[in-house]
Amino acid sequence: MKILLLNHYAGSSEMGMEFRPYYLAREWVRMGHEVRIVAADYSHLRRVNPTIEKDFQKTEIDGIEYRWIKTGRYHGNGVKRALTMFQYVGKLILNASRIAKEWKPDVVIASSTYPMDTYAAQRIRRKAHARYIHEVHDLWPATLYEVGGMSRKNPFVILMQISENSAYKHCDKVVSLMPYAKDYMMEHGLKADKFVNIQNGVVEEEWEAFDRIPSEHEELLSGLKDKFVVGYFGGHALSNALDLMLDIAKKETDPDIAFVLVGDGVEKPQLMERKEKENIENVYFLPPVKKTAVPDLIRYFDCSYMGGIPSPLYRFGLCLNKMYDSMMGGKPVICAMTAPRTLVEEYDCGYKVDPSNIQDILDAIEKLKAMPKEERDRLGKNGKKAIEEKFTYRKLAEQFVQVMEENKA
């Protein structure tokens, strides 16, 4: 097939996030499909952004043809970022006939965070007589008013709602990363048989030939080899609820349990200051590691911890990258988040606990520490087996192809 994937923020292994479009596209290319990704020349998610001279300039990465649209830079979530969305979608709509005629896609996938890209996808689909798959990463505009605090009457929110409704009405299928979003989507016009859940996952090669952690990390973690290490890796933002992790550590009385936080973010200075001010001696901070070093990092943990502040959006299910990485690492997972059934319970690879109850979290940690190593290993192996069997990007790409094949014109 000729697959056209529209994703404003798409990146690659070298450029950085967003990784999912790249990982799926690379697998499709390996399967013999022809893939084009159309992305903006600037994204706040990337470490490195391409330098281009004109719209639709071509770059080839691992057999994937990237086409770049000039949208300009922005900072934060203000007006400038919104303008780049209109530029990206507008240029796609204006060039829809040329794209359909020259590229002749069999499938068009609209995959940006915001739903306005549906209009470009629908127009290209009509011109090319292609199938249209709408992929949902985040539920906009629900994220804007349920988490961001924007008014439902805000013109931007209203526009996003109209766009979302149009996407659900006119697509051939919706691929949702969130497992429990079907009812919400049906309330906004989606037919029940159009919903498919294809979550995030891991790249097998990154776990077969991983990078070593920096010497600073190895030195500290090796020094904790006789302790039970509760490890966290990822962003240090308010949404990650890492103050709760410090609360747990402060209340933990077992001197053989240590808490290690690896990563960076706006909340890290405050967390480190709190550790010193409150003399929380069993907490250790380390800088972030490359994604390719995460497999090595997890080897030093006895269990992986993931938490988050309560969010109404978690009712649609979790698809956090660190959950798949933690499970693939073969260590038990403690998930302190308010969400429906997660992979942790589904595959018996750890404990899901109430984040509002510190004692429950402490009990889970101490239960893991007290159990025989063979039992902890069993939990870890359960998680790894689930990822290897169902959540590698090779398997996810195959599922996605089945969805595309089911909707041949």
Secondary structure, DSSP 4 states (H G I P E B T S, - for coil): -EEEEE-TT--BTTTBS--HHHHHHHHHHHTT-EEEEEEES--TTBSS----SSTTEEEEETTEEEEEE------TTSHHHHHHHHHHHHHHHHTHHHHHHHH--SEEEE--SSTTHHHHHHHHHHHHT-EEEEEESS-TTHHHHHTS---TTSHHHHHHHHHHHHHHHH-SEEEESSTT-HHHHHHTT--GGGEEE----B-HHHHHSPPPPPHHHHHHHHTTTTSEEEEEES--SGGGTHHHHHHHHHH---TTEEEEEE---TTHHHHHHHHHHTT-TTEEEE----GGGHHHHHTT-SEEEEE----GGGGG----HHHHHHHHTTS-EEEE---SS-HHHHTT-EEEE-TT-HHHHHHHHHHHHHS-HHHHHHHHHHHHHHHHHH-BHHHHHHHHHHHHHHT--
